[in-house]
Amino acid sequence: MKHQTKVYLSILISFLFLLFPLIISYQNIEMNNKLLKFLSSQQISFNYLSHKLNYDIKENQSNLLQTLILNEVNEDVRFSKETFKEINEDVLKLDKFLLEHTEYSSKFRETISIIKKRVFAYSLVQVSLLDALKTHDPLDIEDAILGFNATTAKFSNDTQRLVEYANLQIYQDIQKIEKNNKNSGMILLFSFLIAVILISFTIYKFTKLNVRLSNQLKKIKYTEKDLKNAQSQLLKYNDDLEKEIAKKSKELHDKIYTSFLSGLPNRNKLLEDIKTNHFSNMAILNIDKFQSFNDIYGEEIGNVALSLTAEFLKEQIDEDLHLYHIGGDEFCIVTMELNNTNSFIDSIEKILKNYKAEYFFYEEKSFQFLMSAGISYSGNKKMLAYTDMALKDAKKRNIQLSIFNEDKELEKIHQEDITCHKKLLSAFKRDALLSYFQPILPIQDSNKPTKYESLIRLEDEDGKIIPPSNFLNVAKANRVYYKITRAVIQNTLAVIEEYKIPCSINISLSDINNPLTMKYFFETLNNFDYTNLLTVELLETEDFENYELVYDFCMKVRSFGMKLALDDFGSGYANFSHILNLPVDYIKIDASLISDIDRNQNSRIMVETIVDLAKKLHVDTIAEFVSSEEILKVVKELGVDYAQGYFIGKPEPISKHLHGED
């Protein structure tokens, strides 16, 4: 398109260059026509009048000379007057001609003006000459002739000059015509040459454009061929793309609705199926303490254990049961048709029993797990929520199976847990997690100082104090338990620093397994000057499996000069081995042994044995749940070093214990 524009522009310029000399030539022709018209009419008329005036003067002069020669004065006078009359008429015509044609120069008018004066002088001289001829006086005649000749000579010169001016004017007009013709010829020639160049250029461009168009046509043919090939390839690519999209869609569907670990339908699929199907029964199965297993053996082996569990469950379920892997260590089993509820419960119990007996093997390691389950058979839209409540109830009560009942009791508990969680979040924002302190009184050696155990409390927005039994499990379930541990550490260290009294805090296995909690704990101790007044009480001793991790923690605690105590000692066989393997300073005898020691001989024997063992190991003993004077008397007789319980003192703000303040 660009080249075509150049070609058309060249043609337009060529046309303009041809049109321009034609216009100039036309203007010159018009000018020449005007000059020719002027030459043919006005100029010829003027020349005619000029020559006629000259002729009439000479004729008059000739007549006067004839008069002189023939001496015919009377006849010649009459004729001279007629001739002179014609001269006057000629002068008047010339004067009128110049008045009508102003284009003549001023010298013409000046000459006519002189001639008019000459005519008057000429008439006087002529009359003088004729009068002299009548007197026949030679001297007068001679003088008159001399005057006449002089005037006639001047008159003739003036008329001759007028004729010359007229001839010069004609010559100049002819030169103008020649010049115009010459200019027109030059312009025409120049324009023609430019036009020829532009036309040549145009022809060249047209030729080049034609070649370009020819090449483009060839390219179009090749392009058309390429387009056909590309279209064929595009169709093939489209088919491949549709297959790839179908493949990716399936992969995406699998990712959305399938667990990558087990290959089972996931929680999203379960939620979709709940919308489109009516489930008659549902069970959620959760692997007990799987997080601890994951922390000890690592995520890779944990994923293997989940995969092996999924394979085990696939083999266990019947055809009318459907299995889902709804996340992490949780699986869901449902029936989509009306089914006998008791039969479904029996199937789940059988699976739990078989799973407990199953051993899993991986890389020369063997693993064995327990499962808890929750079952619901009502509330189609809320069935998943009800089943989850039942599972949480089983976990909370430490039983293997819990069934959601129509009485809504579990739903009520679940709602209470939600309310409690909100209170916890509010307390974190308001710094409303407080420490109440319960005294641990030395009962054998009064010189020893009284210790105080730091026990967490939650103050709600109404100022009500909530005990830990109402919110600790909720905190663990919602993974904010670490914030409670931090609050206890802060509160306890602040009391020790202010009052310089020995205090103890509770550290659980979940705290030890939490790297962030441990980092915070020991970094805080690095900037604390009274670590010798702090005792760490180890909770959940029944759950100790990774002895190396617990032992390293104990040794690090001892490196700060702190004391160690085993809580709930005597509640199981495991903590008897702890006292032998861990560097403890105190053992706190479990409340189950102390609460009825004044009435139960077996409890008395058991406590006596523990105290005897402790003394041999140089470990002090603390009796928990001392709720009466009778119990205090018995434990003191048995040699227990410290007593703790409501009879000794209730958990209260430290200021009340030390100063009696409310």
C-alpha positions as CSV (number, residue, x, y, z in Angstrom):
1,M,0.0,0.0,0.0
2,K,2.9,2.3,0.7
3,H,4.4,1.8,-2.8
4,Q,1.0,2.3,-4.5
5,T,0.6,5.6,-2.7
6,K,4.1,6.8,-3.9
7,V,3.1,5.8,-7.5
8,Y,-0.2,7.6,-7.4
9,L,1.6,10.6,-5.9
10,S,4.1,10.7,-8.7
11,I,1.4,10.6,-11.3
12,L,-0.4,13.5,-9.6
13,I,2.8,15.5,-9.5
14,S,3.5,14.8,-13.2
15,F,0.0,16.0,-14.0
16,L,0.6,19.2,-12.0
17,F,3.9,19.8,-13.8
18,L,2.2,19.4,-17.2
19,L,-0.8,21.5,-16.1
20,F,1.5,24.3,-14.8
21,P,3.2,25.2,-18.1
22,L,-0.1,24.9,-19.9
23,I,-1.6,27.5,-17.6
24,I,1.5,29.7,-18.0
25,S,1.4,29.3,-21.8
26,Y,-2.3,30.1,-21.8
27,Q,-1.6,33.3,-19.8
28,N,1.2,34.3,-22.2
29,I,-1.0,33.6,-25.2
30,E,-3.7,35.9,-23.7
31,M,-1.1,38.5,-23.1
32,N,0.3,38.2,-26.6
33,N,-3.3,38.4,-28.0
34,K,-3.8,41.6,-26.0
35,L,-0.5,43.0,-27.4
36,L,-1.4,41.9,-30.9
37,K,-4.9,43.4,-30.6
38,F,-3.2,46.6,-29.3
39,L,-0.8,46.5,-32.2
40,S,-3.5,45.8,-34.7
41,S,-5.9,48.5,-33.6
42,Q,-4.7,51.2,-31.2
43,Q,-1.0,51.1,-32.2
44,I,-1.8,51.1,-35.9
45,S,-4.3,53.9,-35.4
46,F,-1.8,55.9,-33.5
47,N,0.9,55.3,-36.1
48,Y,-1.6,56.3,-38.8
49,L,-2.5,59.5,-37.1
50,S,1.2,60.3,-36.5
51,H,2.1,59.6,-40.1
52,K,-0.9,61.5,-41.3
53,L,0.1,64.5,-39.2
54,N,3.6,64.4,-40.6
55,Y,2.2,64.0,-44.1
56,D,-0.2,66.9,-43.7
57,I,2.6,69.2,-42.4
58,K,4.8,68.2,-45.3
59,E,1.9,68.7,-47.8
60,N,1.2,72.1,-46.3
61,Q,4.9,72.9,-46.6
62,S,4.9,71.8,-50.2
63,N,1.9,73.9,-51.0
64,L,3.6,77.0,-49.5
65,L,6.7,76.3,-51.6
66,Q,4.5,76.0,-54.7
67,T,3.0,79.4,-53.8
68,L,6.4,80.9,-53.6
69,I,7.4,79.4,-56.9
70,L,4.2,80.2,-58.8
71,N,3.3,83.3,-56.9
72,E,-0.4,82.1,-56.7
73,V,-1.1,83.6,-53.3
74,N,-4.8,83.7,-53.3
75,E,-5.5,80.2,-54.4
76,D,-2.8,78.8,-52.1
77,V,-4.1,80.6,-49.1
78,R,-7.4,78.9,-49.5
79,F,-5.8,75.5,-49.9
80,S,-3.3,76.1,-47.0
81,K,-6.2,76.9,-44.7
82,E,-7.8,73.6,-45.6
83,T,-4.5,71.8,-45.1
84,F,-4.0,73.5,-41.8
85,K,-7.5,72.6,-40.7
86,E,-6.6,68.9,-41.3
87,I,-3.4,69.4,-39.3
88,N,-5.5,70.7,-36.4
89,E,-7.9,67.8,-36.7
90,D,-4.9,65.3,-36.7
91,V,-3.5,66.9,-33.6
92,L,-6.9,66.8,-31.9
93,K,-7.4,63.1,-32.9
94,L,-3.9,62.3,-31.4
95,D,-4.7,64.2,-28.2
96,K,-8.1,62.4,-27.9
97,F,-6.4,59.0,-28.7
98,L,-3.9,59.5,-25.8
99,L,-6.7,60.6,-23.5
100,E,-8.6,57.4,-24.2
101,H,-5.5,55.1,-24.0
102,T,-3.7,55.9,-20.7
103,E,-1.3,52.9,-21.2
104,Y,1.0,55.2,-23.4
105,S,3.9,56.8,-21.6
106,S,4.0,60.5,-20.6
107,K,6.5,61.3,-23.4
108,F,3.8,60.8,-25.9
109,R,1.6,63.4,-24.1
110,E,4.5,65.8,-23.7
111,T,5.2,65.5,-27.5
112,I,1.5,66.1,-28.4
113,S,1.5,69.1,-26.1
114,I,4.5,70.5,-27.9
115,I,3.0,69.8,-31.3
116,K,-0.2,71.6,-30.3
117,K,2.0,74.6,-29.5
118,R,3.9,74.1,-32.7
119,V,0.6,74.2,-34.7
120,F,-0.3,77.6,-33.3
121,A,3.2,78.9,-34.0
122,Y,3.1,77.3,-37.4
123,S,-0.1,79.0,-38.2
124,L,1.3,82.4,-37.3
125,V,4.4,81.9,-39.3
126,Q,2.4,80.7,-42.3
127,V,0.2,83.8,-42.1
128,S,3.3,86.0,-41.9
129,L,4.7,84.3,-44.9
130,L,1.6,84.7,-47.0
131,D,1.4,88.4,-46.0
132,A,5.0,88.9,-47.0
133,L,4.3,87.3,-50.4
134,K,1.5,89.7,-50.9
135,T,3.8,92.7,-50.4
136,H,6.3,91.3,-52.8
137,D,9.0,92.8,-50.6
138,P,12.1,90.6,-50.9
139,L,13.4,91.3,-47.5
140,D,10.0,90.6,-45.8
141,I,9.6,87.5,-47.9
142,E,13.2,86.4,-47.0
143,D,12.6,86.9,-43.3
144,A,9.2,85.2,-43.4
145,I,10.7,82.2,-45.2
146,L,13.5,82.0,-42.7
147,G,11.0,82.0,-39.8
148,F,8.7,79.6,-41.6
149,N,11.6,77.2,-42.3
150,A,12.7,77.3,-38.7
151,T,9.2,76.6,-37.4
152,T,8.6,74.0,-40.0
153,A,11.8,72.2,-39.2
154,K,10.9,72.1,-35.5
155,F,7.4,71.0,-36.3
156,S,8.7,68.3,-38.5
157,N,11.1,67.2,-35.9
158,D,8.3,66.9,-33.3
159,T,6.1,64.9,-35.6
160,Q,9.1,62.7,-36.6
161,R,9.8,62.1,-32.9
162,L,6.2,61.2,-32.3
163,V,6.5,58.7,-35.2
164,E,9.7,57.3,-33.7
165,Y,8.0,56.9,-30.3
166,A,5.2,55.1,-32.0
167,N,7.6,52.8,-33.8
168,L,9.6,52.3,-30.6
169,Q,6.4,51.3,-28.8
170,I,5.6,48.8,-31.5
171,Y,9.2,47.4,-31.3
172,Q,8.9,47.1,-27.5
173,D,5.5,45.3,-27.7
174,I,7.0,42.9,-30.3
175,Q,9.9,42.2,-27.9
176,K,7.4,41.5,-25.1
177,I,5.7,39.0,-27.4
178,E,9.0,37.4,-28.3
179,K,10.0,37.3,-24.6
180,N,6.7,35.8,-23.5
181,N,6.9,33.2,-26.3
182,K,10.5,32.4,-25.2
183,N,9.5,32.1,-21.5
184,S,6.5,29.9,-22.4
185,G,8.8,27.7,-24.5
186,M,11.4,27.4,-21.6
187,I,8.7,26.7,-19.0
188,L,7.0,24.2,-21.3
189,L,10.3,22.5,-22.0
190,F,11.3,22.4,-18.3
191,S,7.9,21.1,-17.3
192,F,8.0,18.6,-20.1
193,L,11.4,17.3,-18.9
194,I,10.2,17.2,-15.3
195,A,7.0,15.4,-16.4
196,V,9.1,13.0,-18.4
197,I,11.3,12.3,-15.4
198,L,8.3,11.8,-13.1
199,I,6.5,9.6,-15.7
200,S,9.7,7.6,-16.1
201,F,9.8,7.3,-12.3
202,T,6.2,6.3,-12.2
203,I,6.7,3.7,-14.9
204,Y,9.7,2.4,-12.9
205,K,7.6,2.3,-9.7
206,F,4.7,0.6,-11.5
207,T,7.2,-1.9,-12.8
208,K,8.7,-2.4,-9.4
209,L,5.2,-2.6,-7.9
210,N,4.2,-5.1,-10.5
211,V,7.2,-7.2,-9.7
212,R,6.4,-6.9,-6.0
213,L,2.8,-7.8,-6.5
214,S,4.0,-10.8,-8.6
215,N,6.3,-11.9,-5.8
216,Q,3.5,-11.3,-3.3
217,L,1.2,-13.5,-5.4
218,K,3.8,-16.2,-5.3
219,K,4.2,-15.8,-1.6
220,I,0.4,-15.9,-1.2
221,K,0.4,-19.2,-3.1
222,Y,3.2,-20.6,-0.9
223,T,1.4,-19.1,2.2
224,E,-1.8,-20.7,1.1
225,K,0.0,-24.0,0.9
226,D,1.6,-23.4,4.3
227,L,-1.8,-22.4,5.7
228,K,-3.3,-25.6,4.5
229,N,-0.4,-27.5,6.2
230,A,-0.7,-25.3,9.3
231,Q,-4.5,-26.0,9.3
232,S,-3.9,-29.7,9.1
233,Q,-1.3,-29.4,11.9
234,L,-3.7,-27.2,13.9
235,L,-6.5,-29.8,13.6
236,K,-4.1,-32.4,14.8
237,Y,-2.9,-30.1,17.6
238,N,-6.5,-29.4,18.5
239,D,-7.2,-33.2,18.7
240,D,-4.0,-33.6,20.8
241,L,-5.0,-30.6,22.9
242,E,-8.5,-32.0,23.6
243,K,-6.9,-35.2,24.6
244,E,-4.5,-33.3,26.9
245,I,-7.3,-31.2,28.3
246,A,-9.3,-34.4,29.0
247,K,-6.2,-35.9,30.6
248,K,-5.5,-32.7,32.7
249,S,-9.2,-32.4,33.6
250,K,-9.1,-36.0,34.9
251,E,-5.9,-35.2,36.8
252,L,-7.4,-32.0,38.2
253,H,-10.5,-34.0,39.1
254,D,-8.3,-36.6,40.8
255,K,-6.4,-33.9,42.6
256,I,-9.6,-32.2,43.8
257,Y,-11.5,-35.4,44.7
258,T,-8.8,-37.9,45.4
259,S,-6.2,-38.2,48.2
260,F,-2.7,-38.2,46.7
261,L,-1.4,-40.4,49.5
262,S,-4.0,-43.2,49.4
263,G,-5.7,-42.8,46.1
264,L,-9.1,-42.9,47.9
265,P,-11.9,-40.3,47.4
266,N,-11.1,-37.3,49.7
267,R,-13.1,-34.9,51.8
268,N,-14.2,-32.9,48.7
269,K,-15.7,-36.0,47.1
270,L,-17.4,-36.9,50.4
271,L,-19.0,-33.4,50.5
272,E,-20.2,-33.7,46.9
273,D,-21.6,-37.2,47.6
274,I,-23.4,-35.9,50.7
275,K,-25.3,-33.4,48.4
276,T,-26.3,-36.0,45.8
277,N,-26.8,-39.1,48.0
278,H,-28.6,-40.1,51.1
279,F,-26.3,-41.7,53.6
280,S,-27.8,-44.0,56.1
281,N,-24.7,-44.5,58.3
282,M,-21.4,-42.8,58.6
283,A,-18.2,-43.4,60.6
284,I,-15.0,-41.4,61.0
285,L,-11.9,-43.3,62.0
286,N,-8.9,-41.5,63.4
287,I,-5.4,-43.0,64.1
288,D,-4.6,-42.3,67.8
289,K,-1.6,-40.2,68.6
290,F,-0.5,-40.2,64.9
291,Q,1.0,-36.7,65.3
292,S,3.5,-38.1,67.8
293,F,4.4,-40.9,65.4
294,N,4.9,-38.3,62.7
295,D,7.1,-36.2,64.9
296,I,9.3,-39.2,65.9
297,Y,9.7,-41.0,62.6
298,G,9.2,-38.1,60.2
299,E,6.7,-37.1,57.6
300,E,7.9,-39.6,54.9
301,I,7.4,-42.7,57.1
302,G,4.2,-41.1,58.4
303,N,2.9,-40.9,54.8
304,V,3.8,-44.6,54.3
305,A,1.9,-45.5,57.4
306,L,-1.2,-43.7,56.1
307,S,-0.9,-45.4,52.7
308,L,-0.6,-48.8,54.4
309,T,-3.6,-48.0,56.6
310,A,-5.6,-47.1,53.5
311,E,-4.7,-50.4,51.9
312,F,-5.7,-52.2,55.1
313,L,-9.1,-50.5,55.2
314,K,-9.8,-51.3,51.6
315,E,-9.4,-55.0,52.4
316,Q,-11.6,-54.7,55.5
317,I,-14.8,-53.0,54.1
318,D,-17.6,-54.9,52.4
319,E,-19.1,-54.1,49.0
320,D,-21.9,-52.0,50.4
321,L,-19.5,-49.8,52.3
322,H,-17.7,-46.8,50.8
323,L,-14.3,-45.6,52.0
324,Y,-13.0,-42.0,52.0
325,H,-9.6,-40.5,53.1
326,I,-10.9,-37.2,54.4
327,G,-7.5,-35.8,55.5
328,G,-4.4,-36.6,57.4
329,D,-5.0,-39.5,59.7
330,E,-8.8,-39.6,59.3
331,F,-10.8,-41.9,57.2
332,C,-14.6,-42.1,56.6
333,I,-16.8,-45.1,55.9
334,V,-20.4,-44.7,54.8
335,T,-23.4,-46.7,53.5
336,M,-25.5,-45.1,50.8
337,E,-28.5,-47.4,51.1
338,L,-30.7,-48.2,54.0
339,N,-28.7,-50.5,56.1
340,N,-29.0,-52.1,59.5
341,T,-27.4,-49.8,62.0
342,N,-26.3,-52.5,64.3
343,S,-24.6,-54.4,61.4
344,F,-22.8,-51.2,60.5
345,I,-21.6,-50.7,64.1
346,D,-20.4,-54.3,64.2
347,S,-18.4,-53.8,61.0
348,I,-16.7,-50.7,62.4
349,E,-15.9,-52.5,65.7
350,K,-14.4,-55.4,63.7
351,I,-12.3,-53.0,61.7
352,L,-11.0,-51.3,64.9
353,K,-10.2,-54.6,66.5
354,N,-8.4,-56.0,63.4
355,Y,-6.5,-52.7,63.0
356,K,-5.3,-52.9,66.6
357,A,-3.9,-56.4,66.0
358,E,-2.3,-55.5,62.6
359,Y,1.4,-54.9,62.3
360,F,2.8,-52.7,59.5
361,F,6.3,-53.1,58.1
362,Y,8.5,-50.6,56.3
363,E,12.3,-50.7,55.9
364,E,12.9,-53.3,58.7
365,K,10.6,-51.3,61.0
366,S,7.3,-52.6,62.4
367,F,4.5,-50.3,63.5
368,Q,1.3,-50.9,65.4
369,F,-1.5,-48.3,65.8
370,L,-4.9,-47.8,67.5
371,M,-7.9,-46.2,66.0
372,S,-10.8,-44.2,67.5
373,A,-14.1,-43.9,65.7
374,G,-17.3,-41.8,65.8
375,I,-20.5,-43.0,64.3
376,S,-23.7,-41.2,63.3
377,Y,-26.9,-42.5,61.6
378,S,-29.0,-39.4,61.5
379,G,-29.2,-35.8,60.1
380,N,-28.2,-36.3,56.5
381,K,-27.0,-32.7,56.0
382,K,-25.4,-32.6,59.4
383,M,-24.3,-36.2,59.5
384,L,-20.6,-35.4,58.9
385,A,-20.7,-32.8,61.7
386,Y,-22.5,-35.3,64.0
387,T,-20.0,-38.0,63.2
388,D,-17.1,-35.7,63.9
389,M,-18.6,-34.8,67.3
390,A,-18.9,-38.5,68.1
391,L,-15.2,-39.0,67.2
392,K,-14.2,-36.0,69.4
393,D,-16.3,-37.5,72.2
394,A,-14.4,-40.8,71.9
395,K,-11.1,-39.0,72.0
396,K,-12.1,-37.0,75.0
397,R,-13.4,-40.0,76.9
398,N,-10.4,-42.1,75.8
399,I,-12.7,-44.8,74.4
400,Q,-12.5,-46.6,71.0
401,L,-16.0,-45.9,69.7
402,S,-18.6,-43.2,70.3
403,I,-22.1,-43.1,68.7
404,F,-24.0,-39.8,68.2
405,N,-27.4,-40.0,69.8
406,E,-30.6,-38.3,68.9
407,D,-30.7,-36.6,72.3
408,K,-28.3,-33.9,70.9
409,E,-26.0,-34.2,73.9
410,L,-22.9,-34.4,71.7
411,E,-24.1,-31.5,69.6
412,K,-24.5,-29.5,72.8
413,I,-20.9,-30.4,73.9
414,H,-19.7,-29.5,70.5
415,Q,-21.4,-26.1,70.8
416,E,-19.9,-25.6,74.2
417,D,-16.4,-26.3,72.7
418,I,-17.0,-23.7,70.0
419,T,-18.0,-21.2,72.7
420,C,-14.9,-22.1,74.7
421,H,-12.7,-21.6,71.7
422,K,-14.1,-18.1,71.2
423,K,-13.4,-17.3,74.8
424,L,-9.8,-18.6,74.4
425,L,-9.2,-16.4,71.4
426,S,-10.6,-13.4,73.3
427,A,-8.4,-14.2,76.3
428,F,-5.3,-14.3,74.1
429,K,-6.1,-10.8,72.8
430,R,-6.8,-9.5,76.3
431,D,-3.9,-11.2,78.1
432,A,-6.6,-12.8,80.3
433,L,-4.7,-16.1,80.9
434,L,-3.8,-16.0,84.6
435,S,-1.8,-18.2,86.9
436,Y,-3.2,-19.3,90.2
437,F,-0.7,-20.8,92.7
438,Q,-1.3,-23.8,95.0
439,P,1.1,-24.3,97.9
440,I,3.3,-27.4,98.2
441,L,4.0,-27.6,101.9
442,P,7.1,-29.4,103.4
443,I,5.8,-31.7,106.1
444,Q,9.0,-33.4,107.3
445,D,11.4,-30.6,107.5
446,S,10.0,-27.2,108.4
447,N,13.2,-25.4,107.4
448,K,12.5,-26.2,103.8
449,P,10.6,-23.4,101.9
450,T,7.0,-23.8,100.7
451,K,6.8,-24.3,97.0
452,Y,4.0,-23.1,94.7
453,E,2.6,-24.9,91.6
454,S,1.5,-22.5,88.8
455,L,-1.9,-23.5,87.5
456,I,-3.5,-21.8,84.5
457,R,-6.9,-20.0,84.7
458,L,-9.0,-18.1,82.1
459,E,-10.8,-14.9,83.0
460,D,-13.7,-14.3,80.6
461,E,-15.0,-10.9,79.6
462,D,-17.4,-10.9,82.5
463,G,-14.6,-11.4,85.0
464,K,-15.5,-15.1,85.7
465,I,-12.6,-17.4,86.4
466,I,-12.7,-20.6,84.3
467,P,-10.7,-23.7,85.4
468,P,-8.3,-25.5,82.9
469,S,-10.5,-28.6,82.7
470,N,-13.0,-26.5,80.7
471,F,-10.6,-25.3,78.0
472,L,-7.3,-27.3,77.8
473,N,-8.8,-30.0,75.6
474,V,-10.4,-27.3,73.4
475,A,-7.0,-25.6,73.1
476,K,-5.3,-28.8,72.1
477,A,-8.0,-29.7,69.6
478,N,-7.7,-26.2,68.0
479,R,-3.9,-26.2,68.1
480,V,-3.5,-23.2,70.4
481,Y,-2.2,-25.1,73.4
482,Y,1.3,-23.7,72.9
483,K,-0.1,-20.2,73.7
484,I,-1.3,-21.4,77.1
485,T,2.2,-22.9,77.9
486,R,3.8,-19.5,77.0
487,A,1.3,-17.7,79.3
488,V,2.2,-20.0,82.2
489,I,5.9,-19.5,81.6
490,Q,5.5,-15.7,81.5
491,N,3.3,-15.6,84.6
492,T,5.4,-17.9,86.7
493,L,8.8,-16.3,85.9
494,A,7.3,-12.9,86.8
495,V,6.1,-14.2,90.2
496,I,9.5,-15.7,90.9
497,E,11.3,-12.5,89.9
498,E,9.1,-10.4,92.1
499,Y,8.8,-12.5,95.2
500,K,11.9,-14.7,95.0
501,I,9.9,-17.9,95.9
502,P,10.3,-21.4,94.4
503,C,7.6,-22.3,91.9
504,S,6.9,-25.1,89.5
505,I,5.3,-25.2,86.0
506,N,3.8,-28.1,84.1
507,I,5.5,-29.1,80.8
508,S,3.7,-31.8,78.7
509,L,5.0,-34.2,76.1
510,S,3.3,-32.1,73.4
511,D,5.3,-29.1,74.6
512,I,8.5,-31.0,74.4
513,N,7.6,-32.1,70.9
514,N,6.9,-28.5,69.8
515,P,10.2,-27.0,68.6
516,L,8.8,-23.4,68.8
517,T,7.7,-23.8,72.4
518,M,11.1,-25.3,73.4
519,K,12.9,-22.4,71.6
520,Y,10.8,-19.8,73.4
521,F,11.2,-21.6,76.8
522,F,15.0,-21.8,76.7
523,E,15.5,-18.4,75.1
524,T,13.4,-16.9,77.9
525,L,15.4,-18.8,80.6
526,N,18.7,-17.4,79.1
527,N,17.6,-13.9,80.2
528,F,16.2,-15.1,83.6
529,D,18.4,-14.9,86.8
530,Y,16.4,-17.1,89.2
531,T,16.3,-20.5,87.3
532,N,17.3,-22.2,90.6
533,L,13.8,-21.4,92.0
534,L,12.0,-23.0,89.1
535,T,10.9,-26.7,89.0
536,V,9.6,-28.4,85.8
537,E,6.8,-31.0,86.3
538,L,6.7,-33.5,83.5
539,L,3.1,-34.4,82.5
540,E,1.8,-37.3,80.3
541,T,4.5,-39.6,81.5
542,E,2.5,-42.6,80.3
543,D,3.0,-41.3,76.7
544,F,6.8,-41.1,76.8
545,E,8.1,-43.1,73.8
546,N,11.0,-41.1,72.5
547,Y,13.1,-41.3,75.6
548,E,16.1,-39.7,73.8
549,L,14.1,-36.5,73.2
550,V,12.7,-36.4,76.8
551,Y,16.1,-37.2,78.3
552,D,17.8,-34.4,76.3
553,F,15.1,-32.0,77.5
554,C,15.7,-33.1,81.1
555,M,19.4,-32.6,80.9
556,K,19.0,-29.2,79.4
557,V,16.7,-28.2,82.2
558,R,19.2,-29.4,84.8
559,S,21.9,-27.4,83.0
560,F,20.0,-24.2,84.0
561,G,20.0,-25.3,87.6
562,M,16.3,-26.1,87.7
563,K,14.6,-29.0,89.4
564,L,12.6,-31.8,87.7
565,A,9.5,-33.5,89.0
566,L,7.5,-36.5,87.7
567,D,3.7,-35.8,87.9
568,D,1.0,-38.4,88.5
569,F,3.5,-41.0,89.7
570,G,2.0,-44.4,90.5
571,S,-0.8,-44.1,87.9
572,G,0.8,-46.7,85.7
573,Y,3.8,-49.0,85.4
574,A,5.7,-46.8,82.9
575,N,6.6,-44.1,85.3
576,F,8.4,-46.5,87.6
577,S,11.0,-46.9,84.8
578,H,11.1,-43.1,84.4
579,I,12.4,-42.6,87.9
580,L,15.3,-44.9,87.1
581,N,16.1,-43.4,83.7
582,L,15.4,-39.7,84.0
583,P,17.3,-37.2,86.3
584,V,14.3,-36.3,88.5
585,D,14.4,-34.5,91.9
586,Y,10.7,-35.0,92.9
587,I,8.0,-37.5,92.3
588,K,4.3,-36.4,92.8
589,I,2.3,-39.3,94.0
590,D,-0.9,-39.6,91.9
591,A,-4.2,-38.5,93.4
592,S,-5.8,-41.9,92.9
593,L,-3.4,-43.3,95.6
594,I,-3.7,-40.4,98.0
595,S,-7.5,-39.6,97.9
596,D,-8.5,-42.7,99.9
597,I,-5.2,-43.5,101.7
598,D,-6.8,-43.0,105.0
599,R,-9.4,-45.8,104.2
600,N,-7.6,-48.0,101.7
601,Q,-4.9,-50.3,102.9
602,N,-3.7,-51.1,99.4
603,S,-3.2,-47.4,98.6
604,R,-1.3,-47.1,101.9
605,I,1.0,-50.0,101.0
606,M,1.6,-48.6,97.5
607,V,2.5,-45.2,98.8
608,E,4.8,-46.6,101.4
609,T,6.6,-48.6,98.7
610,I,6.9,-45.5,96.5
611,V,8.3,-43.4,99.4
612,D,10.8,-46.2,100.3
613,L,12.0,-46.4,96.7
614,A,12.3,-42.6,96.4
615,K,14.4,-42.3,99.6
616,K,16.8,-45.0,98.3
617,L,17.1,-43.0,95.0
618,H,17.4,-39.7,97.0
619,V,14.3,-38.3,95.4
620,D,11.8,-36.2,97.4
621,T,8.1,-37.2,97.3
622,I,5.0,-35.0,97.1
623,A,1.5,-36.2,97.9
624,E,-1.2,-34.6,95.7
625,F,-4.9,-34.3,96.6
626,V,-4.4,-33.9,100.3
627,S,-8.0,-32.9,101.1
628,S,-8.3,-33.7,104.8
629,E,-6.3,-33.7,108.1
630,E,-6.6,-37.5,108.2
631,I,-4.9,-37.9,104.8
632,L,-2.2,-35.4,105.8
633,K,-1.5,-37.4,109.0
634,V,-1.2,-40.7,107.0
635,V,1.2,-39.3,104.4
636,K,3.3,-37.6,107.0
637,E,3.5,-40.9,108.9
638,L,4.6,-42.7,105.7
639,G,7.5,-40.2,105.3
640,V,6.2,-38.2,102.3
641,D,8.3,-35.0,102.1
642,Y,5.6,-32.5,100.8
643,A,1.8,-32.3,100.8
644,Q,-0.4,-30.5,98.3
645,G,-4.1,-30.3,98.2
646,Y,-7.2,-28.3,99.2
647,F,-6.5,-29.0,102.9
648,I,-3.1,-27.3,102.5
649,G,-4.3,-24.5,100.2
650,K,-6.5,-23.9,97.2
651,P,-5.2,-22.5,93.9
652,E,-5.4,-18.7,94.3
653,P,-3.5,-15.6,93.2
654,I,0.0,-15.5,94.8
655,S,-0.7,-12.3,96.6
656,K,-3.5,-14.0,98.6
657,H,-1.1,-16.7,99.7
658,L,1.7,-14.3,100.6
659,H,-0.2,-11.3,101.9
660,G,-3.8,-12.5,102.4
661,E,-5.0,-10.1,99.7
662,D,-8.1,-10.9,97.7
